[in-house]
Amino acid sequence: MLSVLIGLVVAIGAVVQGVVGFGMALIATPLLALLDPALVPVPLLLLSSVHSVLTLGREHRQADWHADGARLRATMGAYFVICSILSIVGLATAGAVTTEAMQAAAVLLPFMLAGFLLSGPVRRVLDAGWIRPTVLAVSGVSAVALLVKALI
């Protein structure tokens, strides 16, 4: 049961990132840290890296820092690929990229892929004028969550 819940957390995070261009770590990190701390940071970072590569592959012709929808997602995907590689190299140098972490990421990979695939139809809806409000909503909810956490 816990494995399914963890998988759903990853899938929901993948849908959000696939639709908005960011959000997988914002949604999944705090929940995974509560459910199974071993899944943060390396397994989630590995999954996020794959997601970013998929996003870049899906929308690579759209990369532009001053745009909406597909262009925003493609540009964020490119940025996240570079940052993920640097983070993985740093964590590997520190000895944190273990066989167990890679196995955990492999187990969760189908959930991330399902979320990425589900994001396809949803992104078309948001690209019809809803991307900006959605980006602001995800950012706002994340900010409020951080404030609440700081106060508790």
N, C-alpha and C positions, 0 to 999 in steps of 0.2 A: 504494500500500500504506500509506504514511504517513497519507494522508487517511482511509482506512478505520479505522486505529488511533485517530486523533484523534476520529473520529466515534463510535467505540465508547466511548472515554473519556467523551465528553459524554453518550452514551446511558446508560451505567452510572451516572454522576453524577445524571442526571435521574430514573432509577428510584429511586435511594436517596432523593433529595429528595422524590419523589412519595410514597414509602412512609413515611418517617420524619418528614418535615417540614423537614429540613435535610440538607446533605451534598453537594450538587452542587459547591460551591466547595471543600469539604474534599477531595473525591476528585479533581476535575478540575484544580484549580489547579496542584498540584505536577507532575502528569503532563504537562499542556499546556505548562507552563513549560520542561520538559525537551524535549518534542517540537517545539514551535514557540512560542518566547517572545512572538511577536507576538499570540498568542491571549489573553494575560493582560495587563492586567485587563479592557480594554474589551469585546472580543467575548464573553468569558465572563460578564461582568456584564450585558450586554444579553440574553444567553440566560437567565441566572438571573432577570432581571426578568420576561421573558415567562413563564417557568415559575411564578414566584410569582403572577402574574396568573391563570394557568390554575388553579393550586391554589385560589386565593381564589374563582374562579368556580365550581369544582367543589364546594367545601365551605364557601361563604361563610356559610351559616346556622349553622355549627358553631363559630365563633370564640369561644374561652374560654381564659383563661390557666391554668385549673386543671382540665384534663381530659386524656383520652387519645385516641389514634387520630385520628379526623376533626377533632375540636376542636383538638388540638395542631397538626395540619397547617394548618388554616384560620387559626389565630392566628399561626403562624409565617409563613404566606404573606402575611398582612396586614402584619406587621412588615417582612418582606423587601421588599415592594412600596415601602413608604415609604423604607426605607434605600437601595434601589436607585435610586429617583428622585433622592434627594439625592446619591448617589455619581455618577450619570451627569451631573447638573448640574455638580458640581464638576469632573469630568474634562473635560466639554465646555468649561467656562470656562478650563481649563488648556490646551485645544487637543488633548486626547488622543482625543477622539471624532472620528476621521477617517473618510473614505470607505472606506479599506482595512479599518478595524476593523469598520465596519458591514457591509461585504461578507463578511468572514470570519464574522461572526455569522450572516448570511443563509445562507451555505453550510452551517453547522452546525445551523441551525434544524431541518431534518428529523430529525436524530439526536436532538436534545433532545425534539422532539415524540414520536418513537417511544418514548423512555425514559419520558416522562410517561404515554403510553397504556399501556405495559407495567406501570407502577406500579399501575394500577387493580386488577387481579386480586390482585396481591401484597399490597396494603394491606388487602384484606378478610381475608386470613390473619392478618396482624399485628394487626388490630383485635380478633381473637379472643383477646386476652390476651398478645400478644407485642410490643406496641409499646414498653412500658417497657424490657424487656431489649434490644430492638433499638436504641433511642435510647442506652442506656448503652453498648452495644457499639460503635456508631459513634463516640460521644464518646471512649470509652476507646482505641480504635484510633488515632484522630486525635491524642490526647494522647501516646501512646507514639511515634507517628511524629515528632511535634515534638521529643520528648525525644531520640530517636535522631539526628535531624538536628542538634540542638544539640550532641550529643557527637561527631559526626563532623567 
